[in-house]
Amino acid sequence: LKMLQKHKKETIAEIRYLSTIQFALEEADSLKELQEIQSELVEAGYIHSKEKNKDKKKGQKKEAPQIKQVISQDGFTILIGKNNKQNDYLTMRLAKDEDYWLHAKDSAGAHVVVKSKPGQEIPPSTLEEAAGLAAYFSEARHSLKVPVDCTKRKNVSKPAGARPGFVIYRNYETFYVNPKAPE
């Protein structure tokens, strides 16, 4: 029974991870995004690639994932990661502790970061706009009033050994917003 419970937990985590891959594939709108997803699947051992070994031999640097950028109506920069590689890069490398981080609750989708300006508070209208984008770039896109969690980046962490795109967070507020496409 203990073994079955362990396998069930692992299987549920695997299904969640693969649903993020499926969502990213459905939402990809460029060859570069598809290549990022392929690279992630190679690194995770789901597919094999001869090019992976070539890259290691040549010692080539990995190219940074492309992150979607939007300027809010209040002039703040909003960054959007549309797949697991972009989400990890955005959340764990680009975002600073005082930036705001958003994600649609319990759904595969984008990590969204609102870049803070030193000494300037982010207005609620910008956070609501970012929440609408997080809802739009999630699998809950076709729902009304999507719950989107929001916290400062310093409250987001990646557990050791976690799959790409997976984070845990605390001290968050939940917005209920309609999905809003970028203009």
PEVENPE-V766179 format. One line per field, one symbol per residue. phi: phi as a letter, one per 40 degrees, with the letter a starting at -180 (. if undefined). A space follows every 50 residues. Layout:
phi = ???
This chain:
phi = .ccccccccccccccccccccdcccccdbacdcccccddcccccgcbbac cdccccccgcccccccbcbbbcccgccbbbcbacccccccccbccbdccc bbaccfbciccbbbccbdgbcccdcccccccccccccbccdccbfccbcb acdccbabcdgccdgcbbaafbbbcbbcdbccc
